[in-house]
Amino acid sequence: PARDKKALEEAFGTGECMWRQTAGCHPDGVREEANDMSCTGAIGAGASGYCDCDGDGKRQEREPGFECESPRSGTCAEACLHAAKGEAQPEAKAPE
């Protein structure tokens, strides 16, 4: 919706959001650029990295980061929207 797009632009500007994968099970680890993906790709379990919500290639304080064991559910598009609204990241749902 337009309201979500506005919230994202106000928080992060109009850059292209990306998943930035990192090594060492830490969101600030060495970059693994070959495993980067678009903002709409599902964040894989066991991967570490961060959602580059503003697309500048650097992790900013408000951009969500994930360790290998971090709960996750969804995509960077969703994670960035939660961050833009000041909301906590949703916990991963257990399979039913």
C-alpha positions in Angstrom: 0.0 0.0 0.0 1.0 3.6 -0.5 1.2 4.2 3.3 3.8 1.5 3.6 5.8 2.9 0.7 5.7 6.3 2.3 6.9 5.0 5.7 9.8 3.2 4.0 10.8 6.3 2.0 10.7 8.5 5.1 12.9 6.1 7.1 15.3 4.9 4.4 15.0 7.0 1.3 14.4 5.6 -2.2 17.4 3.3 -2.6 17.0 -0.3 -3.8 16.5 -2.6 -0.8 18.7 -5.7 -0.8 19.6 -8.8 1.4 23.3 -8.6 2.1 24.7 -12.0 3.2 27.7 -12.1 5.6 30.0 -14.8 6.9 30.7 -15.9 10.4 27.1 -16.0 11.6 27.2 -12.3 12.3 25.3 -9.5 10.5 28.5 -7.4 10.5 30.7 -10.2 9.2 32.7 -10.3 6.0 30.3 -9.8 3.0 29.4 -12.8 0.8 28.3 -10.8 -2.2 27.6 -13.9 -4.3 24.7 -14.7 -2.0 23.0 -11.2 -2.0 19.5 -11.1 -3.3 16.6 -8.8 -3.9 14.5 -7.5 -1.0 11.6 -9.8 -1.9 13.6 -13.1 -1.6 12.9 -15.2 1.5 15.7 -14.9 4.1 17.1 -18.4 4.4 17.3 -20.2 7.8 20.9 -20.5 8.9 22.2 -17.5 6.9 23.6 -14.4 8.5 23.4 -10.9 7.0 21.4 -7.8 7.0 18.6 -6.0 5.2 20.1 -3.1 3.4 16.9 -1.1 3.5 18.4 2.1 1.9 20.5 0.2 -0.7 23.8 2.0 0.2 25.8 -1.2 0.7 26.4 -0.4 4.4 24.5 -1.6 7.5 23.0 1.3 9.3 21.8 1.2 12.9 18.1 0.8 12.0 18.6 -1.9 9.4 17.7 -5.4 10.6 20.5 -7.8 11.0 20.4 -11.6 11.4 22.8 -14.1 12.9 22.7 -17.7 11.8 20.4 -18.7 14.7 18.2 -15.5 14.6 14.5 -16.2 14.3 13.3 -14.9 10.9 10.2 -14.9 8.9 9.7 -13.4 5.6 11.7 -11.0 3.4 13.8 -7.9 3.8 10.9 -5.9 2.3 8.8 -7.0 5.3 11.7 -6.5 7.8 12.5 -3.0 6.5 8.8 -2.1 6.8 8.8 -3.2 10.4 12.0 -1.2 11.1 10.6 1.9 9.4 7.5 1.7 11.6 9.7 1.2 14.7 8.2 -2.3 15.2 10.0 -5.4 16.5 10.8 -8.0 13.9 8.3 -10.9 13.9 9.4 -14.2 15.3 9.6 -17.1 12.8 6.6 -19.3 12.9 7.0 -23.0 13.7 5.8 -25.4 11.0 2.3 -26.7 11.5 
